Amino acid sequence: MTPEAQLAELERGVVDLHVREELLARLRLGRPLTIKAGFDPTRPDLHLGHTVLMNKMRQFQELGHEVIFVVGDFTAQIGDPTGRSATRPVPTREQIEAGAKSYAEQAFKILDPERTRVVYNREWLSEMRFDDVVRLAGRYTLARMMERDDFKKRWAEHASISIHELLYPLAQAWDSVHLECDVELGGTDQLFNLMVGRDVMREVGLAPQIVMTTPILEGTSARLEEGRVVGAKMSKSLDNYIGVSEAPLEIFGKLMSISDGLMWRYYELLSARAAEDIASLRADCDSGQTNPRDAKLALGRELVARYYDEAAADEAQRAFLAQFSRRGVPDDMPEHELASEAGELWLPKALAQAGLAKSNSDGRRRVQQGAVSVDGERIGDVDHKLPAGGPYVVKAGKRAWARITIR
């Protein structure tokens, strides 16, 4: 591909690109570029949120460039302060080592092993002496560091900011210096850290890295509200994630549990299908020509096949449909998004609002009679509340079903 065609392909799905002209100039050099992305192994599993960025890494590889997968086994000890309202707890060395090993193994579910260099930043960061750290810190100002949104907010709220947190962006920047990378990739929440890397590389006399960011994928409990996806990002600590190494049926089942509105966000960020194909499929679902459930089945099959194979995808779909058939759950049912009250909603009230009961009192009576189940579990407690999240598959009586999300 020509440099211009490569650039057009690489820009797809990118949120920030600093600086476009610099990237085009390096592509015109005709040499493979060095692409870097770092992952701190605070937990042992990569999830679909990570793969949004890793798919862009794979795209660079397919265009002939080298990818460096940086396992942040040193920076994990500091803890990335991005988006944190308090100092992050430090994982143990055992946790870090277990996560590092797992990350390196799982990376090749997405990346081309022959065009990937896996490195561990402990190799160079742990060798730095205190005077090296002082000189590195001298290359950046406190005023610039305090421009970070999370630091600025915590300072205004008189919340604690530990000195070692200020070192995290500098340590990440030193990774770029050590590796002399052309491009660093990260999620949109990493933009500040990546830009520090540009500044520090310039300070030490290197050509500054080009910075590219990709969107943040929302977790499985997110929802569509007024045409916009609302919800926390996919996170292992929030238990709203789908791990790439989970069993095929687990991946498939979790994808089938997301709301129809969120499904299109997942198609946009995770599917390899052309944007035109996704738009056509969505139009067919909106017009009633295609059942959204079938579109979700197709997404589940695609992603399971990617991380396992076609046979695993076929078996996961078969097992999922058989599981629901045994439970007598209908393929199609009305979906409702209901407003929570202090983060939850009283079940009888949810039944009434979803049209599964005539009123709150009728809903209460149905619960008392043992006629209500949530996700296959019979509920007899009239005070039962549904926590914000879902969707929940709710049955009231013999034939009344609804999929309910509490927002």
C-alpha positions in Angstrom: 0.0 0.0 0.0 1.1 3.6 -0.6 1.9 5.6 2.5 -1.3 7.6 1.9 -3.4 4.5 1.7 -1.7 3.1 4.8 -2.5 6.3 6.7 -6.2 6.2 5.6 -6.5 2.6 6.9 -4.7 3.4 10.2 -6.9 6.4 10.9 -10.1 4.3 10.9 -11.5 4.1 14.4 -8.8 6.4 15.9 -9.9 9.2 18.3 -6.6 11.2 18.7 -3.7 11.4 16.2 -0.7 13.5 17.1 0.6 14.3 14.6 -0.9 13.2 11.3 1.7 14.8 9.1 4.6 13.2 11.1 3.1 9.8 10.7 2.7 10.3 6.9 6.3 11.5 6.7 7.6 8.3 8.5 5.5 6.1 6.4 7.0 7.7 3.3 10.5 6.6 4.6 9.6 3.1 3.4 10.9 1.4 6.5 9.0 -0.7 9.1 7.9 1.6 12.0 8.2 0.6 15.6 4.8 0.6 17.3 4.6 0.4 21.1 1.7 -0.3 23.5 2.0 -1.0 27.2 -0.2 -3.2 29.5 0.2 -3.3 33.2 -0.5 -6.8 34.4 -2.5 -5.9 37.6 -4.8 -8.9 36.9 -4.3 -12.1 34.9 -6.8 -11.7 32.1 -6.9 -9.5 29.0 -10.5 -8.6 28.1 -12.3 -7.3 25.1 -11.7 -3.8 26.1 -7.9 -4.4 25.6 -8.5 -5.9 22.2 -9.8 -2.5 20.7 -6.3 -1.3 21.0 -4.7 -4.6 20.1 -6.7 -4.8 16.9 -5.1 -1.5 15.9 -1.7 -3.1 16.7 -2.5 -6.0 14.5 -3.5 -3.6 11.7 0.0 -2.1 11.9 1.5 -5.5 11.7 -0.5 -6.4 8.6 0.9 -3.3 7.0 4.5 -4.6 7.6 5.4 -2.8 10.8 6.9 -4.1 14.1 4.8 -4.1 17.3 6.4 -4.0 20.7 4.1 -5.4 23.4 5.3 -3.8 26.7 4.4 -5.8 29.8 4.5 -3.2 32.5 5.8 -5.5 35.3 7.7 -2.5 36.8 5.1 0.3 36.2 2.4 -2.0 37.7 4.2 -1.5 41.1 3.6 2.3 40.8 0.0 2.0 39.6 -1.4 4.1 36.7 -3.3 7.1 38.3 -5.3 7.6 35.2 -9.0 8.1 36.2 -8.3 7.3 39.8 -9.9 9.4 42.6 -7.5 7.9 45.1 -4.1 6.3 45.2 -4.2 2.8 43.6 -3.3 -0.1 45.9 0.0 -1.8 44.9 -0.3 -5.4 43.7 2.1 -8.0 45.1 5.1 -9.2 43.1 3.4 -12.6 42.8 0.3 -11.0 41.3 2.3 -9.0 38.9 4.4 -12.0 37.8 1.3 -14.1 37.3 -0.4 -11.4 35.3 2.7 -10.8 33.2 3.0 -14.4 32.2 -0.7 -14.6 31.4 -0.7 -11.3 29.3 2.2 -12.5 27.2 0.4 -15.8 26.4 -2.9 -14.2 25.6 -1.5 -11.4 23.4 -1.0 -13.9 20.6 -4.8 -14.6 20.3 -4.7 -11.3 18.5 -1.2 -10.3 17.5 1.1 -12.0 14.9 3.8 -13.7 16.9 6.4 -13.2 14.1 5.9 -9.5 14.1 5.6 -9.0 17.9 8.3 -8.3 20.3 7.3 -8.9 23.9 9.4 -6.9 26.5 9.1 -6.3 30.2 9.9 -2.8 31.4 11.4 -4.0 34.6 14.4 -4.9 32.4 15.4 -1.2 32.1 13.4 0.7 34.7 14.7 -1.5 37.6 18.3 -0.7 36.5 17.9 3.1 36.9 19.8 4.6 39.8 18.3 7.4 42.0 20.3 10.1 40.1 18.8 8.7 36.8 15.3 9.2 38.2 16.2 12.7 39.4 17.4 13.7 35.9 14.3 12.2 34.4 12.1 14.1 36.8 14.0 17.3 35.8 12.8 17.0 32.2 9.2 17.7 33.2 7.5 20.4 35.3 5.1 20.0 38.1 2.8 22.6 36.5 2.5 20.5 33.4 1.9 17.3 35.5 -0.9 19.0 37.4 -2.7 19.7 34.1 -3.9 16.1 34.2 -7.6 16.0 34.8 -7.5 13.4 37.6 -4.6 15.2 39.5 -6.3 18.6 39.0 -9.6 17.2 40.4 -8.0 15.5 43.3 -6.0 18.7 44.2 -9.2 20.8 44.1 -11.0 18.3 46.4 -8.0 18.1 48.8 -7.6 14.4 48.0 -4.3 12.6 48.4 -1.8 12.6 45.6 1.3 10.5 46.3 4.6 11.6 44.9 5.2 8.2 43.2 2.0 8.7 41.1 3.7 11.7 39.5 6.5 9.4 38.3 4.1 7.0 36.4 3.8 9.1 33.2 7.6 9.7 33.3 8.3 5.9 33.7 6.0 5.2 30.7 7.7 8.0 28.7 11.1 6.4 29.5 9.8 3.1 28.0 9.4 5.1 24.7 12.9 6.5 25.0 14.5 3.1 25.7 12.6 1.5 22.8 13.0 4.5 20.4 9.5 3.9 19.2 7.8 5.7 16.2 4.2 5.4 17.5 2.7 4.8 20.9 -0.9 3.5 21.1 -3.3 3.8 24.0 -6.9 4.3 25.0 -8.3 7.8 25.0 -7.8 7.9 28.8 -4.0 7.5 28.2 -3.6 10.6 26.1 -1.8 12.7 28.7 0.7 9.9 29.5 1.4 9.4 25.8 1.9 13.1 25.2 4.4 13.1 28.1 6.3 10.5 26.1 6.5 12.9 23.1 7.9 15.7 25.3 10.5 13.5 27.0 11.7 12.0 23.8 12.2 15.5 22.4 14.0 16.5 25.5 16.6 13.7 25.1 17.1 14.5 21.4 15.0 11.7 19.8 12.3 12.2 17.2 9.1 12.4 19.3 6.7 9.5 19.0 3.4 9.9 17.2 0.5 9.3 19.5 -2.7 7.5 18.5 -5.6 6.7 20.8 -8.5 4.3 20.4 -12.0 4.4 22.0 -12.7 3.0 25.4 -15.1 0.0 25.3 -17.9 0.1 27.8 -18.6 -2.9 30.0 -21.4 -5.5 29.7 -23.8 -3.5 32.0 -23.7 -0.3 29.9 -26.8 0.8 28.1 -28.1 3.0 25.3 -29.7 6.2 26.6 -31.0 8.9 24.3 -28.9 7.6 21.5 -25.7 7.5 23.6 -24.0 4.5 25.3 -23.8 5.2 29.1 -21.9 3.1 31.5 -18.5 2.3 33.1 -15.7 1.1 30.9 -15.0 -2.6 30.7 -13.0 -3.4 33.8 -12.1 -6.6 35.7 -12.5 -4.8 39.0 -16.1 -3.9 38.1 -16.8 -7.5 37.0 -18.3 -6.1 33.7 -15.8 -7.7 31.4 -15.4 -10.5 28.9 -12.0 -12.1 29.1 -10.4 -13.3 25.8 -9.2 -16.5 27.6 -12.6 -17.4 29.1 -14.4 -20.6 27.9 -16.1 -20.2 24.5 -19.6 -20.6 26.0 -18.8 -18.0 28.7 -17.8 -15.5 26.1 -20.8 -16.3 23.9 -23.2 -16.1 26.9 -21.9 -12.8 28.1 -22.2 -11.3 24.6 -25.7 -12.5 24.4 -26.5 -10.8 27.7 -25.7 -7.3 26.6 -28.5 -5.0 25.6 -29.5 -4.6 22.0 -28.4 -0.9 22.1 -24.9 -1.8 23.4 -24.6 -4.5 20.8 -24.0 -1.9 18.0 -21.2 -0.3 20.0 -19.5 -3.7 20.3 -20.0 -4.3 16.6 -18.3 -0.9 15.9 -15.3 -1.5 18.1 -14.8 -5.3 18.0 -16.2 -6.7 14.7 -14.0 -7.2 11.7 -17.0 -6.6 9.4 -16.9 -3.6 7.2 -18.6 -0.5 8.5 -21.1 -0.6 5.6 -22.1 -4.2 6.4 -22.7 -3.2 10.1 -24.8 -0.2 9.1 -26.9 -2.4 6.7 -27.4 -5.0 9.5 -28.5 -2.3 11.9 -30.9 -0.9 9.4 -32.5 -4.3 8.9 -32.9 -4.8 12.7 -34.4 -1.3 13.1 -36.9 -2.0 10.2 -37.8 -5.4 11.7 -36.4 -7.4 8.8 -33.8 -9.0 11.1 -34.3 -10.0 14.7 -31.6 -8.2 16.9 -31.1 -11.6 18.6 -29.8 -13.0 15.3 -27.4 -10.1 15.0 -26.2 -10.7 18.5 -25.7 -14.4 17.7 -23.6 -13.5 14.7 -21.4 -11.2 16.9 -21.0 -13.9 19.4 -19.9 -16.4 16.8 -17.5 -14.0 15.2 -15.6 -13.3 18.4 -15.5 -16.8 19.7 -14.2 -18.0 16.4 -11.5 -15.3 16.5 -10.2 -16.3 20.0 -10.7 -20.0 19.4 -11.9 -21.4 16.1 -15.1 -21.9 14.0 -15.8 -25.3 15.6 -15.7 -23.7 19.1 -18.0 -21.0 17.9 -20.5 -23.5 16.4 -20.5 -25.5 19.7 -20.9 -22.4 21.9 -23.9 -21.2 19.9 -25.5 -24.7 19.9 -24.9 -25.1 23.7 -26.3 -21.6 24.4 -29.5 -22.1 22.4 -29.9 -25.6 23.9 -29.5 -24.2 27.4 -32.2 -21.6 26.8 -34.4 -24.1 25.2 -34.2 -26.4 28.2 -35.2 -23.4 30.4 -38.1 -22.6 28.2 -36.9 -19.0 27.7 -38.4 -17.5 24.5 -36.1 -16.3 21.8 -37.8 -12.9 21.6 -39.2 -10.8 24.4 -39.8 -7.2 25.1 -36.9 -5.1 26.5 -37.3 -2.4 29.0 -34.9 0.1 30.5 -36.1 1.3 33.9 -34.8 4.1 36.1 -33.2 3.0 39.4 -33.9 4.5 42.8 -30.7 5.0 44.7 -29.0 2.4 42.5 -31.7 -0.3 42.6 -35.4 -0.9 41.9 -38.0 -2.7 43.9 -39.0 -5.9 42.0 -42.8 -5.5 42.2 -42.4 -1.9 40.9 -40.1 -3.2 38.1 -42.8 -5.7 37.2 -45.5 -3.0 37.0 -43.3 -0.7 34.9 -42.4 -3.4 32.5 -46.1 -4.4 32.0 -45.7 -7.8 33.8 -48.1 -6.7 36.5 -51.0 -4.3 36.6 -49.7 -2.3 39.6 -47.1 -2.4 42.3 -49.5 -4.3 44.5 -50.2 -6.8 41.8 -46.5 -7.3 41.4 -46.1 -7.8 45.1 -48.9 -10.4 45.0 -47.2 -12.3 42.1 -43.9 -12.4 44.0 -45.7 -13.7 47.1 -47.4 -16.4 45.0 -43.9 -17.6 43.7 -44.8 -16.7 40.2 -41.8 -14.5 39.5 -38.3 -15.5 38.6 -35.2 -13.5 37.7 -32.6 -15.1 35.5 -34.1 -18.5 36.1 -34.2 -18.1 39.9 -37.6 -18.0 41.6 -38.0 -14.9 43.9 -40.3 -15.1 46.9 -39.1 -12.1 48.9 -41.5 -9.2 48.3 -38.7 -6.8 49.3 -36.3 -8.0 46.7 -34.6 -5.3 44.7 -32.9 -5.4 41.3 -29.5 -3.7 41.4 -28.6 -1.3 38.6 -27.3 -3.2 35.7 -28.7 -6.2 33.8 -30.3 -7.0 31.5 -32.3 -9.4 33.7 -34.5 -12.0 32.2 -37.7 -11.7 34.2 -40.7 -14.1 34.1 -44.0 -13.4 35.8 -46.6 -16.1 35.5 -46.6 -18.8 32.8 -46.1 -16.8 29.6 -45.1 -13.2 30.6 -41.4 -12.5 29.9 -39.3 -9.3 29.7 -35.7 -8.4 29.5 -35.2 -5.6 32.0 -32.2 -3.3 32.4 -32.0 -1.0 35.5 -30.2 2.2 34.8 
